[in-house]
Amino acid sequence: MRGKRCVRNANGVSETRGRCVNSSNLHTFFRFFTKKVVTLQLVSNNRLQFGLNMELMQFTAIVLMIGLTLKLLLLPRRVEENSVTGRSRWLMFGGTALLGVQFVLQMALGLREKGVTQAVMLNLTVFTLVSWLLSLAILRLLTQGSLSRVDAWLGGGVWVAETVLIVAAAMTDGETLLSGSHRLRTAEQVGSIIYFAMQCYYSWRNVVHLRRLRQSLDDYYDYDISQRLEWMQVSIWELVVLSLFVPAVIFAPGRWLMGFAVVFFYGIWYLVDSFCDYVKSSMPRKVAESEEVRAKNEEGLARRPEGESQSAAANGEDERAAPVLGDEQQERVTAAIAQWTAQGGHRKSGLNKSMVAGQMGVSVNLLSQWLRHRNQNFWDWLSDLRIEETKRIIREHPDWTNEAIADHCGFNDRSAFQKKFKEKTGMTPTEWAEQEK
């Protein structure tokens, strides 16, 4: 959307049609934080240095969270049109916004100066909510929005349990929430353990679905598209590490907290920045396409005749992993593949299973069953055909470069070709060529 022209009136207000931004409020906002950073009560040199470092860290965190929240808010409209990426985007938005509010409260109330227990209470309750929201954002992407009730609401239940535990500990002691007590500190430690257990559960769920999604992509596209999900794996383990160290570090003195802050800030920035790049790319559409085909294939396998299912079960086979194909079906697919390869169909790049099935004149479901019967996924099977073609080219055209061979045989680039060739043959193309001489 194109920006609207702002006009400053006599009162110092920037005006647009339908929306006004009071510049004096913005100036007041930044003056407040600047004053908090540089205006400190000189109690002792050590306390001054600790307070300065702590408030600088909190101010940095506020600025970072504002930036990340705005980045999520200003994503293109097509992100919102996709229900999966749109809802994940708002979960991420909620996480970064909560972190920003948490750091504002820490800085405004000076909880670290009041004591560790008061700061931990706020950190723990907010970090639990944030971890829940960020984990759900990733999980929604991996499952195409199909969340179980446990996955959807476990984090909220853990947060409620932590809050009740902390409030009950304070009421039992007859103290306010902002007062430090042994019982309140014990409640926070128990809450930290519960928080870590929650994050381990969500990370386990994310890892399971990430592995399944990678298999789905490898079984649909003709190149290693699953490598574009690496950011998810890194982010999943980041959240585990953060949940492991948060309970330990938030109880620690300022020096340890400073070191952890650097890791924490980078981890949150990497997760949100990678998420934004992902949802703006073509990957959500490609994932949705491969998942739709996988669901249809599994639905077709679930409707196998009862006799075939009983036969597979009697032989100790996985009914879905190794579908039973009749001789006529196998011959039909084999003949279609022979004709397709003779026409050089496997040498085209940018293929997927639906395209190949259409070119062969067979259904996607039948081709999928044929591949499962051979215990191969689409990418491996197509790579085998292409590797055989590269061997022929190397024999007949020894003067061709690896770039030319890769382009002729359908590989995306030279590095992908060389990696796959060595994986299949145990040698580089050059070594294989030398052996063939």
C-alpha positions in Angstrom: 0.0 0.0 0.0 1.4 3.4 -0.9 2.3 5.7 2.0 0.1 8.8 2.6 1.5 12.3 2.8 1.9 13.7 6.3 1.3 17.4 7.1 2.5 18.9 10.3 0.1 21.4 11.8 0.8 24.2 14.3 0.5 21.9 17.3 3.3 19.6 16.1 1.0 16.8 15.0 1.7 14.9 11.9 -1.6 14.3 10.2 -2.8 11.9 7.6 -6.3 11.0 6.5 -7.8 8.7 9.1 -4.7 8.5 11.3 -2.5 10.9 13.3 0.8 10.4 15.0 1.7 12.7 17.8 5.4 13.4 17.4 5.7 14.8 20.9 4.6 11.4 22.3 7.4 9.7 20.4 9.9 12.1 21.7 8.6 11.6 25.2 8.9 7.8 24.8 12.6 8.0 23.7 13.4 10.6 26.3 12.0 8.3 29.0 14.3 5.4 28.0 17.3 7.6 27.5 16.8 9.1 30.9 16.4 5.6 32.4 19.7 4.5 30.9 21.9 7.5 31.8 20.2 8.7 35.1 21.0 6.2 37.8 21.3 6.6 41.6 24.9 6.4 42.6 24.8 3.9 45.5 28.2 2.3 44.8 30.5 1.9 41.8 29.5 -1.8 41.5 25.8 -1.1 41.7 26.2 1.8 39.2 28.0 -0.5 36.7 25.4 -3.3 37.1 22.5 -0.9 36.8 24.0 0.7 33.7 24.7 -2.6 32.0 21.3 -4.0 32.9 19.3 -1.0 31.7 21.3 -0.9 28.5 20.5 -4.5 27.9 16.8 -4.0 28.6 16.8 -0.9 26.3 18.5 -2.9 23.5 15.9 -5.7 24.0 13.0 -3.3 23.8 14.4 -1.8 20.5 15.0 -5.2 19.1 11.5 -6.5 19.9 9.9 -3.4 18.5 11.8 -3.9 15.3 10.9 -7.6 15.0 7.2 -7.0 15.9 7.0 -4.3 13.2 8.7 -6.6 10.7 6.0 -9.3 11.4 3.3 -6.6 11.2 4.4 -5.3 7.8 4.7 -8.7 6.0 3.1 -8.8 2.5 -0.7 -9.3 2.2 -0.2 -12.7 0.5 1.1 -14.0 3.9 -2.2 -13.3 5.5 -4.2 -14.8 2.5 -2.6 -18.2 3.4 -4.4 -19.4 6.5 -1.4 -21.4 7.7 1.2 -18.7 7.4 -1.3 -16.0 8.4 -2.0 -17.6 11.8 1.6 -18.5 12.4 2.5 -14.9 11.7 0.2 -13.6 14.5 1.5 -16.2 16.9 5.0 -14.9 16.2 3.7 -11.4 16.6 2.3 -12.2 19.9 5.5 -13.7 21.1 7.7 -10.7 20.2 5.1 -8.2 21.5 5.0 -10.0 24.9 8.8 -10.0 25.1 8.8 -6.3 24.4 6.2 -5.6 27.1 8.2 -7.8 29.5 11.4 -5.8 29.0 9.5 -2.5 29.3 8.1 -3.6 32.7 11.5 -4.9 33.8 13.0 -1.5 33.0 10.2 0.7 34.3 9.7 -1.1 37.6 13.5 -1.8 38.1 12.7 -5.4 39.2 16.4 -6.5 38.9 17.4 -3.8 41.4 14.7 -4.9 43.8 15.9 -8.5 43.8 16.2 -11.7 41.7 12.9 -13.2 42.9 10.8 -10.3 41.6 12.5 -10.3 38.2 12.2 -14.1 37.9 8.5 -14.0 38.5 7.9 -11.8 35.5 10.5 -13.5 33.3 9.2 -17.0 33.9 5.5 -16.2 33.3 6.3 -14.3 30.1 8.9 -16.7 28.7 6.4 -19.6 29.1 3.8 -17.8 27.0 6.4 -16.7 24.4 7.9 -20.2 24.1 4.4 -21.6 23.7 3.5 -19.1 20.9 6.7 -19.4 19.0 6.6 -23.2 19.2 3.0 -23.2 17.9 3.9 -20.9 15.1 6.5 -23.5 13.8 4.2 -26.4 14.5 1.4 -24.9 12.5 3.7 -24.5 9.5 4.8 -28.1 9.8 1.3 -29.6 10.2 -0.4 -27.2 7.8 -2.5 -26.0 10.7 -3.7 -29.4 11.9 -3.0 -29.2 15.6 -4.2 -31.7 18.2 -5.9 -30.2 21.3 -2.9 -31.2 23.4 -0.5 -29.4 21.1 -2.8 -26.3 20.9 -3.4 -25.8 24.6 -0.7 -27.5 26.6 1.4 -24.3 26.8 -1.6 -22.3 28.1 -2.3 -24.9 30.8 1.4 -24.8 31.9 1.2 -21.0 32.1 -1.9 -21.1 34.2 -0.3 -23.8 36.5 2.8 -21.6 36.9 0.8 -18.5 37.7 -1.4 -20.3 40.2 1.7 -21.8 41.9 3.4 -18.5 42.2 0.3 -16.7 43.5 -0.5 -19.5 45.9 3.1 -19.3 47.3 2.8 -15.6 47.8 -0.6 -15.8 49.5 0.6 -18.6 51.8 3.5 -16.5 52.9 1.1 -13.5 53.4 3.4 -11.4 51.1 2.8 -9.4 48.0 3.9 -10.8 44.6 6.7 -8.2 44.4 8.2 -9.3 47.7 10.9 -11.9 47.9 10.4 -15.0 50.0 11.8 -18.5 50.2 8.5 -20.1 49.4 8.0 -17.9 46.4 11.5 -18.7 45.1 10.8 -22.4 45.5 7.6 -22.0 43.5 9.5 -20.2 40.7 12.1 -23.0 40.6 9.3 -25.6 40.3 7.7 -23.5 37.6 11.0 -23.3 35.7 11.1 -27.1 35.6 7.6 -27.3 34.3 8.5 -24.7 31.7 11.5 -26.7 30.5 9.4 -29.9 30.3 6.7 -28.1 28.2 9.4 -26.8 25.8 10.9 -30.3 25.5 7.4 -31.6 24.5 6.9 -29.0 21.8 10.4 -29.5 20.5 9.8 -33.2 20.3 6.6 -32.7 18.4 8.2 -30.2 16.0 11.1 -32.6 15.3 8.7 -35.5 14.5 6.7 -33.4 12.1 9.8 -31.8 10.6 11.1 -35.3 9.8 7.8 -36.3 8.3 7.6 -33.1 6.2 11.1 -33.6 4.8 10.2 -37.1 3.7 7.1 -35.7 2.1 9.1 -33.1 0.1 11.7 -35.6 -0.9 8.9 -37.8 -2.2 7.4 -35.0 -4.4 10.1 -32.7 -5.8 13.2 -33.5 -7.9 15.8 -31.8 -5.8 16.6 -31.3 -2.1 14.0 -28.7 -1.3 13.9 -29.8 2.3 17.2 -28.0 2.9 15.1 -24.8 3.0 13.6 -26.0 6.3 17.0 -25.9 8.0 16.0 -22.7 9.8 13.2 -24.6 11.5 15.5 -27.3 12.9 17.9 -24.6 14.2 15.0 -22.7 15.7 13.6 -25.8 17.4 16.9 -26.5 19.1 17.3 -22.8 20.0 14.1 -22.9 21.9 15.2 -26.0 23.8 18.5 -24.4 24.7 16.8 -21.2 25.8 14.4 -23.2 27.9 17.2 -25.1 29.5 19.3 -22.0 30.3 16.5 -19.6 31.2 15.7 -21.3 34.5 19.4 -21.4 35.4 20.4 -18.0 34.3 17.4 -15.9 35.4 18.3 -16.8 39.0 22.0 -15.9 38.4 23.8 -12.6 39.0 24.0 -9.9 36.4 27.3 -10.9 34.7 25.9 -14.4 33.8 22.7 -12.7 32.7 24.5 -10.4 30.3 26.2 -13.3 28.5 23.0 -15.1 28.2 21.2 -12.0 26.8 23.5 -12.0 23.8 22.6 -15.6 22.9 18.9 -14.9 23.7 18.7 -11.8 21.5 20.4 -13.5 18.5 18.2 -16.6 18.8 15.0 -14.6 18.8 16.2 -12.5 15.9 17.3 -15.5 13.9 13.9 -17.3 14.4 11.7 -14.3 13.5 13.9 -13.1 10.6 14.1 -16.7 9.1 10.3 -17.0 9.6 9.7 -13.8 7.6 11.9 -14.9 4.8 10.2 -18.3 4.7 6.6 -17.1 4.6 7.5 -14.5 1.9 9.0 -17.2 -0.3 7.3 -19.9 -2.5 8.0 -22.6 0.1 4.6 -22.5 1.9 2.9 -23.1 -1.4 5.2 -25.9 -2.3 4.8 -27.5 1.1 1.0 -27.3 0.8 1.1 -29.0 -2.6 3.3 -31.9 -1.5 1.2 -32.4 1.7 -2.0 -32.4 -0.3 -0.6 -35.2 -2.6 0.7 -37.1 0.4 -2.7 -37.0 2.1 -4.4 -38.3 -1.0 -1.9 -41.1 -1.3 -2.4 -42.1 2.3 -6.2 -42.0 1.8 -5.9 -44.2 -1.2 -3.7 -46.7 0.7 -6.2 -46.7 3.5 -8.9 -47.8 1.1 -7.0 -50.9 -0.1 -9.0 -54.1 -0.5 -9.4 -56.0 2.7 -7.6 -59.1 1.2 -4.5 -57.1 0.4 -4.4 -55.5 3.8 -4.7 -58.9 5.5 -2.0 -60.4 3.3 0.4 -57.6 4.1 -0.3 -57.9 7.8 0.2 -61.7 7.7 3.6 -61.2 6.1 4.6 -58.7 8.8 4.6 -55.8 6.4 3.6 -52.2 7.0 0.4 -51.9 5.0 1.2 -48.3 4.0 5.0 -48.7 3.5 4.8 -51.5 0.9 1.5 -51.5 -1.0 0.7 -54.6 -3.0 0.6 -53.9 -6.8 -0.8 -56.3 -9.3 1.4 -57.5 -12.1 -0.7 -55.6 -14.6 -0.3 -52.3 -12.7 3.5 -52.8 -12.3 3.9 -53.5 -16.0 1.8 -50.5 -16.9 3.9 -48.1 -14.8 7.2 -49.7 -15.9 6.2 -49.3 -19.6 5.1 -45.7 -19.0 8.5 -45.0 -17.3 10.4 -46.6 -20.2 8.6 -44.5 -22.7 9.0 -41.3 -20.6 12.8 -41.8 -20.2 13.2 -42.7 -23.9 11.8 -39.3 -24.6 14.2 -37.6 -22.2 11.6 -36.6 -19.7 13.9 -37.3 -16.8 16.4 -34.8 -18.1 14.1 -31.8 -17.5 14.6 -29.9 -14.3 12.0 -28.5 -11.9 9.9 -31.6 -12.0 7.5 -32.9 -9.3 5.6 -36.1 -8.9 2.3 -34.7 -10.2 4.0 -33.4 -13.4 5.8 -36.7 -14.1 2.7 -38.8 -13.5 0.8 -36.5 -15.9 3.5 -36.8 -18.6 3.5 -40.6 -18.2 -0.3 -40.9 -18.4 -0.7 -42.6 -15.0 -2.2 -41.3 -11.7 -0.1 -39.8 -9.0 -1.4 -42.4 -6.6 -0.4 -45.3 -8.9 3.1 -43.8 -9.3 3.4 -43.3 -5.6 2.5 -46.9 -4.9 5.0 -48.1 -7.5 7.7 -46.1 -5.8 6.8 -47.4 -2.4 6.8 -50.9 -3.7 10.4 -50.3 -4.7 11.2 -48.6 -1.3 12.2 -45.4 -3.0 11.0 -41.8 -2.8 10.5 -39.7 -5.9 13.8 -37.7 -5.6 16.0 -40.8 -5.1 14.3 -42.6 -8.0 14.7 -39.7 -10.4 18.3 -39.1 -9.2 19.1 -42.7 -10.1 17.8 -42.2 -13.7 19.8 -38.9 -14.0 23.0 -40.5 -12.6 22.8 -43.2 -15.2 22.4 -40.5 -17.9 25.4 -38.7 -16.5 27.5 -41.8 -16.8 26.5 -42.2 -20.4 27.4 -38.6 -21.1 30.8 -38.9 -19.4 31.6 -41.9 -21.6 30.4 -40.4 -24.8 31.5 -36.8 -24.2 34.6 -36.8 -21.9 35.2 -33.1 -22.8 32.0 -31.9 -21.2 32.3 -29.9 -18.0 30.4 -30.7 -14.9 28.2 -27.7 -15.4 27.2 -28.8 -18.9 26.5 -32.4 -17.6 24.4 -31.1 -14.7 22.4 -28.9 -17.0 21.9 -31.6 -19.6 20.8 -34.2 -17.1 18.3 -32.1 -15.1 20.3 -31.2 -12.0 19.8 -27.7 -10.5 23.5 -26.9 -10.4 26.9 -28.4 -10.5 27.2 -28.8 -6.7 23.9 -30.7 -6.5 25.0 -33.0 -9.3 28.4 -33.7 -7.8 27.0 -34.3 -4.3 24.4 -36.7 -5.6 26.9 -38.5 -7.9 29.3 -39.2 -5.1 26.4 -40.3 -2.9 25.3 -42.8 -5.5 28.7 -44.0 -6.8 31.1 -43.3 -3.9 33.3 -41.2 -6.3 33.3 -37.8 -7.9 32.5 -37.5 -11.6 36.2 -36.9 -12.3 37.3 -40.0 -10.4 34.6 -42.1 -12.1 35.7 -40.8 -15.5 39.3 -41.7 -14.8 38.2 -45.2 -13.7 36.3 -45.7 -17.0 39.2 -44.9 -19.2 
